[in-house]
Amino acid sequence: MHEGSPKTFEGRYFGKGLEEALRRAQADSAFLAARGLEAVAQVWDEQRGLLTVRYEGSPTPVSPPAAWEPPALQPGATGHPVSPPPPATAREPITSPPPPVGAQTRKPLRLLGALTAAGTVVAALVLAFGLDALAPRPHLAPREPTGAAEGGRDSRGAAGAASSKAVPVECRFEVPIGVVAECGDLIVPEDRRRPEGRLIRLHYAVFPSEAETPAPDPVVYLHGGPGGGALEQVAWELDAYPFLADRDLIVFDQRGSGFSTPSLDCPEITEAETELLDEDRDVGWTTWANALEGCRDRLRDEGIDLDAYDTDASAADVEDLRRALGIERWNLYGISYGTRLALTVMRDHPEAVRSVILDSVALPQADLLADLARNAQGAFNRFFTACRRDSDCDRDFPELKATFTEAISRLDEETPDVEVLDPDGARHDANIYGEDLVGFLFHRLYETASIPRLPGAIAQIDDGEHQLLAAFLAEQLEYGSGRPTDRPSWISEGVWLSVTCAEEAPFTNEFAIADAGIGVPGPIYDYFDEPILDICDLWGVERAADDMNEATRSELPSLLLAGEFDPITPPEWTMTAAKTLPRSHAFLFPGVGHGVLPSTSCAHRVARTFLAAPEGERPDASCTGAAAGVRFLPRDLVMRDDFSEPLSGWGKYEEPGLRAGYRDGAYRAEVTTIDYPWYGFPYPPVVESNARVEVDVTWVKAQAGHVGVVCGWKEPFDHFVLAIGSDGRYKVERWKDDVVKKIDAGRAPRQRSGDRWRMSAVCETPAEGPGRARLWLDGTLVADVDIDAGWGPGEVGLILEAGGQGSVDVLLDDFVVRRR
């Protein structure tokens, strides 16, 4: 029921018996008949309790909602509230699980779109029936609950259980050197309706403010997902948030996630996805369903109540944490799914909340399952329109949308082979398809730093260079795993499933999902066309109470942040949320993806102003004005970073022998441990096989050591290094299989230490034969040597290493990667 779809449609209805399944089917007949589809046959699978109904006809097109465009930004403007969207006709989606930065999110299982195409095997019991056997219905009804509570919220969300308490413990996550964290476990009932039952531990940390006299009201961080681990990620990215300048920050891993126990991680799912890399995707459903059932059964055998891991319970956990820490009032910061959790706290436990920041708003009344494809298409259209309106982007990448569509078709026709590394370092020969390019664009629009590079990336893929897609597939596997194995994975699939299957699946049905796809191009629809309702039937949790599908109304002062290119929580949701939050300020940030606060310093200024006086006037957001927005890179550039934006993705590190971070508009790195290499890579990664890398290097201390460019990085001993020291000595090395092979070495013409040098390195890999490595210093060619062709594409970055009794201390500026 989308552009290019067939005129046959299958509806699936589960029931304890055929009669119950038929009742569910009856609810959809009038809806489909009005759209030109008639039921012609049905198949009943007694073993699974599944009725499959085949409908045929010519679907009547229904106009999708008008595309929402962000307001035009005028020079000198002082902040831009989000323009209202067209009236919403259906719930719109919550976020899917997040990538490694902020609350960036992802599709729960990369292969789900293909699983629908695989179909479901059913028994051959065929019953003929006509439409007169099905009663009409006036509107789309929620899917009938199984074992569900109806009406108002039940007692699961009750906070303040006598068994809840905080216990100081050592931090279970790695705390970076220089970061202070006071850790503990909040002990709460697993099932809050039975406080005398099983207890679980939620790991938390308090990060003290840098201020001499911190504000008395801390900020509590509510992470995305659902099921995303927060503690270790936030500890390494504290600079991405502005809170510590004025107040303490409290972070905890939500129940079932991260370092909290028990964990609802599902390594079975990651193993299945890895296995399916080597298989035809059309045979994936059985493998993945077995993995899902295996995880479900294992967790239940461990005594875990899958019904107890939902948003109501997490909101009660938040309130219990405040009480246990003796905090009188605090501020909520929610990002992605964390905004839905924050909205639930505002609804259930508002008394001690001073203010709320909602970053990338996930509406409770939204429908993840129906509107995923439509929202992605909206973000794609805004992206393509932005390129078309940018004269340089339109010149370098004319008809970018058509190029994207043609590349999808070509990938589906050719299904090229690529090599994909799994989280254990094993190599897999995999095919890539058009849906992988759809997924690539969808996920990269989350990441603000990626957006300027995307036109060039699409053109590169269209030209037949597929290493970006291979790296994307590897990244998706890494995201679902805990590596090393004693660490929790980025996302707890079990929590994601429990929340989604209780709070999303019961409030939609197959036909709402299909109807929302009308007008969505087939390749985009297909990527999101997952058998999620079947998956939720397998997971088997209770339906949430009705108020989980209702807007939150609150008088609490609130700041709402939206990114222009957000593909999962689109900007118009911000205005929808603001309608029931009368004391809120909503802002659109041009050029930003999903997760505004960790993406731009402009949002930092707005948030600090708001937190200082949430009851005061509308914060000054002039930094979102005409000068803001995306600046697309020209065709010859892969990336450009002048290090002026501390949120551009290089990170802050401090440990024995290493200090690195942003200082004075540059990036300073110091290595003092002998023979200790430090690698720095931009995030999101730059993956190139033929690249010219340029960087300005200023030596702070002229001691022994080298600073250089890394090309073709796959792992610590699989890459090339082109480096130069403060004394002018240079080297070109191949690092492979725990062996460092020197290819060339010598001394550059200029030897004055302490100077600012322009270093440029070229790594070139032709299709056949040896490649070339070239190193320039201030425009002078220093080295020009053959390199073997077997190293292949990989990431591009920087390396620092100390040698002898020396150290390396440099300022790095103007990092540029050019496409050869």
C-alpha positions in Angstrom: 0.0 0.0 0.0 2.7 2.4 -1.1 4.0 3.6 -4.4 4.9 0.6 -6.4 3.2 -1.9 -4.1 1.3 -5.0 -5.5 -2.5 -5.1 -5.5 -2.5 -8.0 -3.1 -2.2 -7.4 0.7 -2.1 -9.9 3.5 -3.5 -9.2 7.0 -2.4 -11.3 10.0 -4.5 -11.8 13.1 -3.5 -13.8 16.1 -6.0 -15.4 18.4 -6.5 -18.2 20.9 -8.8 -19.7 18.4 -10.2 -19.1 14.9 -13.2 -17.3 16.3 -11.1 -14.7 18.2 -8.9 -14.2 15.1 -11.9 -13.6 13.0 -13.3 -11.0 15.4 -10.0 -9.1 14.9 -10.2 -9.4 11.2 -13.8 -8.0 11.1 -12.6 -4.7 12.6 -10.6 -4.0 9.4 -13.0 -4.9 6.6 -14.8 -1.6 6.1 -11.5 0.3 6.3 -10.0 -1.8 3.6 -13.1 -1.9 1.5 -13.2 1.9 1.4 -9.7 1.7 -0.1 -10.6 -0.8 -2.8 -9.4 -4.0 -1.2 -11.6 -7.1 -0.8 -10.9 -10.3 1.2 -10.7 -13.3 -1.2 -9.2 -16.1 1.0 -7.9 -16.9 4.5 -5.6 -19.4 6.0 -5.7 -20.6 9.6 -2.6 -21.9 11.4 -3.8 -23.8 14.4 -0.4 -24.3 15.9 0.5 -20.6 15.9 -3.0 -19.3 16.4 -2.6 -17.1 13.2 -5.2 -16.2 10.7 -3.8 -14.9 7.4 -6.3 -13.0 5.2 -5.5 -12.2 1.6 -7.0 -9.0 0.2 -7.0 -8.0 -3.5 -8.0 -5.0 -5.4 -6.7 -1.5 -6.5 -5.8 0.5 -3.4 -7.3 4.0 -3.6 -4.6 6.6 -3.0 -5.0 8.7 0.1 -3.1 12.0 0.2 -0.3 11.9 2.8 0.0 14.9 5.2 1.6 17.9 3.5 5.3 18.1 3.9 6.3 20.3 6.8 9.0 22.8 6.0 11.0 24.7 8.7 10.4 28.4 9.0 12.6 30.6 6.9 15.5 32.0 9.0 15.8 35.7 8.5 19.0 37.7 9.1 19.0 39.3 12.6 16.3 37.0 13.9 16.4 36.3 17.7 15.2 32.8 17.8 12.7 30.8 15.9 9.8 28.8 17.4 8.8 25.8 15.4 6.0 26.4 13.0 2.9 24.3 13.5 2.5 21.2 11.3 -0.6 20.1 9.5 -3.2 18.4 11.8 -2.0 14.9 12.8 -4.3 12.1 11.8 -2.5 9.3 13.6 0.0 8.7 16.4 3.6 9.3 15.4 6.7 7.2 16.3 8.8 7.0 19.4 12.5 6.6 18.8 14.2 3.3 18.1 17.4 2.4 20.0 20.4 5.0 20.0 24.1 5.1 18.3 27.1 5.8 20.2 26.6 9.6 20.7 24.0 11.3 22.8 20.7 9.8 22.0 21.4 8.9 18.5 19.2 5.9 17.7 18.8 2.9 15.3 16.4 0.3 13.9 16.3 -2.5 16.5 17.3 -5.2 14.0 18.9 -4.4 10.7 17.3 -7.4 8.9 13.7 -6.9 10.0 12.7 -5.3 6.7 13.8 -8.4 4.8 12.0 -10.7 7.3 8.6 -9.5 6.1 9.6 -10.5 2.6 10.4 -14.0 3.8 6.8 -14.5 4.8 5.3 -16.7 7.5 4.8 -20.5 7.0 1.2 -21.4 7.8 -0.7 -24.6 7.8 -2.8 -25.3 4.7 -6.3 -25.0 6.2 -8.1 -22.7 3.7 -11.5 -21.2 4.5 -13.4 -19.1 2.0 -15.5 -16.1 3.1 -16.9 -12.9 1.8 -16.9 -9.3 3.1 -20.5 -9.7 4.3 -19.1 -11.9 7.1 -17.0 -9.0 8.5 -18.6 -6.2 10.5 -17.6 -2.6 9.5 -15.9 -0.2 12.0 -15.9 3.6 12.0 -12.1 4.1 12.6 -8.8 2.4 13.1 -9.0 0.6 16.4 -6.0 -0.4 18.6 -4.9 -4.0 18.4 -6.9 -6.0 20.8 -4.9 -6.5 24.0 -3.7 -9.8 25.3 -3.8 -10.0 29.1 -3.9 -6.2 29.2 -5.0 -3.8 31.8 -7.5 -1.3 30.4 -8.6 2.2 31.5 -6.3 4.2 33.8 -2.8 3.5 34.8 -2.3 0.6 37.2 -0.1 0.6 40.3 3.0 -0.4 38.5 4.1 3.2 38.4 3.8 3.8 42.2 7.0 5.3 43.6 8.3 5.4 47.2 8.2 1.7 47.9 9.6 0.8 51.3 12.1 -1.5 49.7 13.6 1.2 47.5 17.0 2.6 48.8 20.3 3.9 47.5 23.6 2.1 48.4 27.0 3.6 47.6 29.2 1.3 45.5 32.2 1.5 43.3 31.6 2.6 39.8 31.1 -0.4 37.5 31.8 1.6 34.4 35.2 3.0 33.4 35.5 6.5 34.8 37.9 8.7 32.7 40.9 10.1 34.5 40.1 13.7 35.5 36.4 12.9 35.9 34.9 12.7 39.4 32.0 10.3 39.9 30.2 9.2 43.0 28.4 5.9 42.3 25.7 3.8 43.8 22.9 1.4 43.3 19.3 2.2 43.6 17.5 -0.9 44.8 13.9 -1.0 43.7 11.2 -3.7 43.3 11.2 -5.3 39.8 7.4 -5.3 39.9 6.2 -2.3 41.7 2.8 -3.9 42.2 4.6 -6.4 44.4 7.1 -4.4 46.5 7.8 -7.5 48.6 9.0 -9.4 45.5 12.2 -9.6 43.5 14.5 -6.5 43.9 16.7 -5.1 41.1 19.7 -2.7 41.1 19.9 0.5 39.0 23.5 1.8 38.8 23.8 5.6 39.0 26.5 8.2 39.3 26.6 11.8 40.5 29.0 14.0 38.6 29.8 17.1 40.8 29.6 20.5 39.3 32.7 22.5 38.4 31.3 25.6 40.1 32.6 26.8 43.4 29.0 27.2 44.6 26.8 24.9 42.5 23.1 25.6 42.2 21.1 23.5 44.7 19.0 21.8 42.0 20.9 19.2 40.0 20.0 17.9 36.5 19.0 14.2 36.1 19.8 12.8 32.7 17.2 10.5 31.1 18.7 8.5 28.2 17.3 7.3 24.9 16.5 3.9 23.6 14.5 2.6 25.3 17.2 0.3 26.6 20.2 2.5 25.9 23.1 2.5 28.4 23.9 6.0 29.6 26.6 5.9 32.3 29.8 5.0 30.4 28.8 7.0 27.4 28.0 10.2 29.3 31.1 9.9 31.5 33.3 10.1 28.4 31.2 12.9 26.8 30.5 15.3 29.7 31.6 18.2 27.5 28.7 17.4 25.2 26.4 18.7 27.8 26.5 22.2 29.5 25.2 21.2 33.0 28.4 20.8 35.1 29.3 24.5 34.7 26.5 25.4 37.2 25.1 22.3 38.9 25.6 18.6 39.5 24.6 16.0 36.9 23.0 12.7 37.9 23.0 9.8 35.4 21.6 6.3 35.8 21.2 3.3 33.6 17.5 2.5 33.4 16.1 -0.8 34.5 17.4 -3.7 32.4 20.0 -1.5 30.7 23.7 -0.7 30.8 25.4 -1.5 34.1 22.1 -2.0 36.0 21.2 -5.6 37.0 19.6 -7.7 35.8 20.5 -7.0 32.2 18.0 -7.6 29.4 20.8 -7.7 26.7 20.1 -10.2 23.9 23.5 -11.4 22.6 21.4 -14.1 20.7 20.1 -11.4 18.4 23.6 -10.0 17.6 24.8 -13.5 16.9 21.9 -14.1 14.6 22.5 -10.9 12.7 26.2 -11.8 12.3 25.2 -15.2 11.1 22.8 -13.7 8.5 25.6 -11.6 7.0 26.7 -14.7 5.2 23.1 -15.8 4.2 20.5 -14.7 1.7 18.4 -12.2 3.6 15.1 -13.8 2.4 15.9 -16.8 4.8 16.4 -14.6 7.8 13.1 -14.8 9.6 13.5 -18.3 11.1 17.0 -17.5 12.3 16.1 -14.3 13.9 12.8 -15.6 15.4 14.7 -18.4 17.0 17.2 -15.9 18.5 14.4 -13.8 19.8 12.6 -16.7 21.4 16.0 -17.9 22.8 16.6 -14.6 24.5 13.0 -14.4 25.8 13.2 -17.9 27.3 16.6 -17.4 28.8 15.5 -14.2 30.5 12.4 -15.8 31.9 14.3 -18.8 33.1 16.5 -16.4 35.0 13.3 -15.2 36.8 13.1 -11.9 35.0 9.5 -10.5 34.6 9.6 -8.9 31.1 6.3 -7.1 31.9 8.1 -5.0 34.6 10.4 -3.1 32.2 8.3 -0.2 31.0 8.1 3.6 31.1 5.7 3.8 34.1 8.1 1.7 36.2 11.1 3.8 35.0 9.4 7.0 35.9 8.8 5.7 39.5 12.5 4.7 39.5 13.4 8.4 38.7 11.3 9.6 41.7 12.7 7.0 44.0 16.3 8.1 43.0 15.5 11.7 43.9 14.2 10.7 47.3 17.0 8.3 48.0 19.6 11.0 47.2 17.8 13.5 49.4 17.2 16.0 46.6 14.5 18.6 47.3 14.1 19.8 43.7 15.8 19.0 40.4 15.6 19.5 36.7 14.9 16.8 34.1 16.8 16.5 30.9 15.4 13.9 28.5 16.8 13.0 25.1 15.0 10.9 22.5 13.1 8.2 24.3 14.3 9.9 27.5 11.8 12.7 26.6 9.0 10.2 26.8 10.3 9.1 30.2 10.5 12.8 31.2 6.9 13.4 30.1 5.8 10.4 32.2 7.6 11.8 35.2 5.9 15.2 34.6 2.6 13.4 34.6 3.1 11.1 37.5 5.7 12.8 39.8 5.7 16.5 39.1 6.0 17.8 42.7 9.8 18.1 42.9 10.5 19.0 39.3 11.8 22.5 38.9 12.1 22.5 35.0 12.3 20.2 32.1 14.5 20.1 28.9 13.0 17.9 26.2 15.6 17.2 23.4 14.2 15.5 20.2 10.7 15.0 21.5 9.1 11.5 21.3 5.4 12.0 21.8 3.4 9.5 23.9 0.6 9.8 21.4 2.9 9.1 18.4 2.9 5.8 16.5 6.5 4.5 15.9 5.3 1.5 14.0 3.0 3.3 11.6 5.0 6.4 10.8 8.6 5.3 10.8 8.8 5.3 7.0 6.8 8.5 6.5 8.9 10.4 9.0 12.1 9.2 7.4 10.8 10.3 4.0 10.1 13.7 5.5 13.7 14.1 6.8 15.0 12.8 3.4 13.0 15.4 1.6 14.2 18.2 3.9 17.8 17.1 3.3 17.4 16.9 -0.5 15.6 20.3 -0.5 18.4 21.9 1.5 21.0 20.7 -1.0 18.9 22.0 -3.9 18.7 25.4 -2.2 22.4 25.6 -1.6 23.9 26.8 -4.9 27.2 25.0 -4.3 25.6 21.7 -3.3 23.2 21.9 -6.2 26.1 22.5 -8.6 28.3 19.7 -7.3 25.5 17.2 -6.7 22.7 18.0 -9.2 19.5 16.0 -8.8 20.7 14.5 -5.6 17.4 12.8 -4.9 17.4 11.1 -8.3 21.0 10.0 -7.7 19.9 8.5 -4.4 17.0 6.6 -6.0 19.1 5.4 -8.9 21.8 4.1 -6.5 19.2 2.1 -4.6 18.0 0.5 -7.8 21.6 -0.3 -8.9 22.5 -1.9 -5.6 19.4 -4.1 -5.7 20.3 -5.2 -9.3 24.0 -5.8 -8.6 24.0 -6.8 -4.9 27.8 -6.1 -4.7 30.0 -8.1 -2.3 31.7 -6.3 0.5 33.8 -7.4 3.5 32.3 -6.7 6.9 34.1 -7.0 10.2 32.0 -8.3 13.1 32.5 -7.2 16.7 35.0 -10.1 17.3 37.1 -9.0 14.3 36.0 -11.9 12.1 35.6 -11.0 8.4 32.4 -11.8 6.5 31.6 -11.7 2.8 28.2 -10.0 2.6 26.0 -8.6 -0.1 24.6 -5.1 0.1 21.3 -4.0 -1.2 19.3 -0.8 -1.8 17.8 -1.0 1.7 21.3 -0.6 3.1 21.6 2.8 1.4 18.2 3.8 2.8 19.4 2.8 6.3 22.7 4.6 5.8 21.0 7.9 5.1 18.4 7.4 7.8 21.0 6.8 10.5 23.5 9.4 9.3 20.8 12.1 9.5 20.8 11.5 13.3 24.5 12.7 13.4 24.8 16.4 12.9 28.5 16.1 12.0 27.7 13.7 9.2 25.1 15.8 7.4 27.5 18.1 5.5 29.3 15.0 4.1 26.1 13.2 3.0 25.8 14.5 -0.6 29.3 13.4 -1.3 28.8 10.1 0.3 25.7 9.4 -1.8 27.6 10.3 -4.9 30.5 8.1 -3.9 28.2 5.1 -3.4 26.5 5.8 -6.7 29.9 5.7 -8.3 30.3 2.2 -7.0 32.5 2.8 -4.0 30.8 0.7 -1.3 33.2 0.9 1.7 30.9 3.4 3.5 28.1 0.8 3.4 30.4 -2.0 4.6 31.4 0.2 7.5 27.8 1.0 8.2 26.9 -2.7 8.4 29.8 -3.4 10.8 28.8 -0.4 12.9 25.3 -1.8 13.3 26.7 -5.2 14.5 29.0 -3.4 16.9 26.1 -1.4 18.3 24.2 -4.4 19.4 27.0 -6.2 21.1 29.0 -5.8 24.3 32.6 -5.7 23.4 34.7 -6.6 25.2 32.4 -9.2 26.4 32.3 -8.0 30.0 30.8 -4.7 29.0 27.1 -4.2 28.4 26.0 -3.5 24.8 25.0 -0.1 23.6 21.4 -1.2 23.6 19.5 -3.7 25.7 17.3 -5.3 23.1 15.1 -6.9 25.8 14.1 -3.5 27.2 13.5 -2.1 23.8 11.2 -5.0 23.0 9.4 -4.9 26.4 8.6 -1.1 26.1 7.8 -1.2 22.4 5.6 -4.2 22.6 3.7 -2.9 25.6 3.4 0.8 24.7 3.5 0.8 20.9 2.2 -2.4 19.3 -1.1 -2.5 21.1 -2.1 0.9 19.9 -1.8 0.2 16.2 -2.5 -2.6 13.7 -1.3 -3.9 10.4 -3.6 -1.6 8.4 -2.6 1.6 10.2 1.0 0.7 9.4 0.1 0.1 5.8 -2.1 3.2 5.5 0.7 5.4 6.8 2.9 4.2 4.1 0.7 5.5 1.3 2.8 7.9 -0.7 6.1 6.7 0.6 8.4 5.5 -2.1 8.8 1.7 -2.2 12.5 1.4 -1.2 12.0 3.6 1.9 8.8 1.8 2.9 10.4 -1.6 2.4 13.3 -0.7 4.8 10.9 -0.1 7.6 8.4 -2.8 6.7 9.1 -5.1 9.6 6.9 -7.8 11.2 7.0 -6.0 14.5 3.6 -7.1 15.5 4.6 -10.7 15.0 7.8 -10.0 16.9 5.8 -8.6 19.8 3.5 -11.6 19.8 6.6 -13.7 20.2 8.0 -11.4 23.0 4.6 -11.7 24.8 4.3 -8.8 27.3 1.2 -7.2 28.7 -0.4 -4.2 27.0 0.2 -0.9 28.7 -2.6 1.2 30.2 -4.4 3.6 27.9 -2.8 6.7 29.2 0.5 5.7 27.7 -1.1 6.7 24.4 -2.2 10.1 25.6 -0.5 13.6 25.5 1.1 14.8 28.7 -0.4 18.1 30.0 1.8 20.0 32.5 2.4 23.5 33.8 6.0 22.8 34.5 8.5 25.3 32.7 9.9 23.4 29.7 12.4 23.9 27.0 11.9 21.9 23.8 14.7 21.4 21.3 14.2 20.1 17.7 16.7 19.4 14.9 15.8 20.3 11.4 16.9 16.9 9.9 15.8 14.6 12.7 14.5 11.5 10.9 13.0 9.8 13.9 11.4 12.5 16.1 10.6 15.1 13.4 10.5 18.8 14.2 6.7 19.1 14.0 6.4 16.9 17.1 8.0 19.7 19.1 5.0 22.0 18.3 2.6 19.2 19.0 4.1 18.6 22.4 4.2 22.4 23.1 0.4 22.6 22.7 -0.1 20.8 26.0 2.8 22.4 27.8 1.7 26.0 28.0 4.8 27.2 29.9 7.2 25.9 27.3 9.6 27.4 24.8 10.2 25.5 21.6 13.2 26.0 19.2 14.2 24.6 15.9 17.9 24.3 15.3 18.8 24.5 11.6 21.3 22.0 10.2 21.0 19.6 13.2 19.9 16.0 13.3 18.7 13.9 16.3 19.9 15.0 19.7 20.3 18.8 19.7 22.2 19.5 22.9 25.2 17.2 22.2 25.4 18.6 18.7 25.8 22.3 18.9 27.2 24.9 21.3 24.3 27.2 20.4 21.9 24.8 22.2 24.3 24.9 25.2 23.8 28.6 25.5 20.1 28.4 25.2 19.9 25.6 27.8 22.0 27.4 30.4 20.0 30.5 30.0 16.8 28.6 30.5 18.1 26.6 33.5 19.2 29.9 35.2 15.6 31.2 35.2 13.1 28.7 33.8 10.2 31.0 35.0 11.8 34.0 33.1 11.5 35.3 29.6 12.0 33.3 26.5 15.7 32.4 26.1 17.7 34.3 23.5 18.3 31.9 20.6 19.7 34.3 18.1 22.5 31.8 17.4 19.9 29.7 15.5 19.6 32.6 13.0 20.5 33.1 9.4 24.2 32.2 9.9 23.2 28.8 11.3 22.4 25.7 9.3 24.1 23.1 7.3 27.1 23.9 5.1 27.4 21.1 2.6 30.9 20.1 1.6 31.9 20.4 -2.1 32.5 17.3 -4.2 36.2 17.1 -3.6 36.0 17.3 0.2 35.0 14.4 2.5 35.2 16.4 5.7 36.5 19.7 7.1 37.0 20.5 10.7 38.7 23.6 12.1 38.3 22.4 15.7 36.4 25.6 16.6 33.3 23.5 17.7 34.1 21.4 20.8 31.2 19.1 19.9 32.6 18.1 16.5 33.4 14.6 17.6 37.1 14.2 18.5 36.5 13.7 22.2 38.4 14.5 25.4 40.8 12.0 26.9 42.9 12.0 30.0 44.8 9.0 31.3 48.4 8.1 32.2 50.6 9.2 29.4 47.9 11.0 27.4 45.9 14.2 27.5 43.8 15.4 24.6 41.0 17.8 24.2 39.8 21.2 22.8 41.7 24.3 23.9 41.7 27.8 22.5 40.0 27.0 19.1 42.3 24.1 18.4 42.7 20.5 19.5 45.7 19.8 21.8 47.1 16.3 22.3 50.1 15.3 24.5 51.6 11.8 24.7 54.3 11.3 27.3 54.5 7.6 27.5 57.4 6.2 25.5 56.3 4.2 22.4 52.7 4.7 23.3 50.6 5.5 20.2 47.5 7.6 20.5 45.0 7.4 17.7 42.4 10.1 17.0 39.5 9.7 14.6 36.7 12.0 13.8 33.2 10.9 14.6 31.3 9.9 12.5 34.2 8.0 10.9 35.7 8.9 7.6 36.2 5.8 5.5 38.2 6.3 2.3 40.5 4.2 0.1 41.9 7.2 -1.9 42.3 10.2 0.3 44.4 13.3 0.8 44.5 14.3 4.5 45.7 17.7 5.5 46.2 19.0 9.0 48.0 22.0 10.6 50.4 21.0 13.3 51.9 23.4 15.9 54.5 21.9 18.2 54.1 23.0 21.7 57.1 21.1 22.9 60.0 20.1 20.6 60.8 16.7 22.0 61.3 13.3 20.4 58.2 11.8 18.8 56.0 11.9 15.8 52.6 13.2 14.7 51.1 11.7 11.6 48.2 10.6 9.5 46.6 7.1 9.6 45.1 5.7 6.4 43.1 2.6 5.9 42.5 1.9 9.7 40.8 -1.4 10.3 42.3 -2.3 13.7 45.5 -1.5 15.7 47.8 -3.6 13.4 46.2 -3.1 10.0 46.8 0.4 8.6 49.4 2.8 7.2 51.1 5.6 9.1 52.7 8.7 7.5 54.3 10.7 10.3 56.8 13.5 10.9 58.6 14.6 14.1 59.5 18.0 15.5 63.1 17.5 14.3 61.9 17.0 10.7 62.4 13.3 10.6 59.6 11.5 8.7 58.5 7.9 8.2 56.1 5.8 6.2 55.1 2.6 7.9 52.8 -0.4 7.3 51.4 -1.9 10.5 50.2 -5.4 9.9 49.8 -8.6 12.0 51.7 -7.2 15.1 54.6 -6.1 12.8 55.6 -2.6 12.0 57.3 -2.4 8.6 59.2 0.7 7.6 58.7 1.6 4.0 60.5 4.9 3.9 62.2 7.3 6.4 64.4 10.4 6.2 64.6 14.1 7.1 62.5 16.9 5.8 64.1 20.0 4.5 62.9 22.3 7.3 64.1 21.4 10.8 63.1 24.4 13.0 61.1 23.0 15.9 58.1 24.9 17.3 56.8 26.0 13.9 53.3 25.6 12.6 53.5 23.1 9.7 51.1 22.2 7.1 51.2 18.4 6.8 49.6 16.6 3.9 49.5 12.9 3.3 48.0 10.9 0.4 47.0 7.2 0.6 46.0 5.9 -2.8 44.7 2.4 -3.6 44.1 1.6 -7.2 41.9 -1.3 -8.3 45.0 -3.3 -9.3 48.6 -3.2 -8.5 50.5 -1.3 -5.8 49.2 2.1 -4.5 51.1 5.2 -3.6 51.8 6.9 -0.3 52.9 10.5 -0.5 53.9 12.9 2.3 54.1 16.7 2.0 55.4 19.3 4.5 54.4 22.9 3.7 53.9 22.0 0.1 57.2 20.1 -0.3 57.0 16.5 -1.3 59.0 14.6 1.3 58.1 10.9 0.5 56.6 9.2 -2.5 56.6 5.4 -2.2 54.8 2.3 -3.3 52.4 0.6 -0.9 50.8 -2.8 -1.3 47.3 -2.9 -2.8 46.1 -5.4 -0.3 45.4 -3.1 2.6 42.1 -1.9 1.3 39.8 0.9 2.5 39.4 1.9 6.1 39.1 4.9 8.4 41.2 8.0 8.2 42.6 9.7 11.4 45.6 10.9 13.3 48.4 9.2 15.3 50.8 10.6 18.0 53.6 8.6 19.5 56.5 9.4 21.8 59.9 7.9 21.2 63.1 7.6 23.2 62.9 9.8 26.4 60.7 12.3 24.7 57.1 13.3 24.4 54.7 14.7 21.8 52.7 17.8 22.6 50.9 19.5 19.6 48.0 21.7 18.6 46.0 20.3 15.7 44.0 22.6 13.5 42.1 22.6 10.2 41.8 18.8 9.6 40.7 18.3 6.0 40.1 15.1 4.0 39.9 15.4 0.3 38.6 12.7 -2.1 41.2 11.7 -4.7 
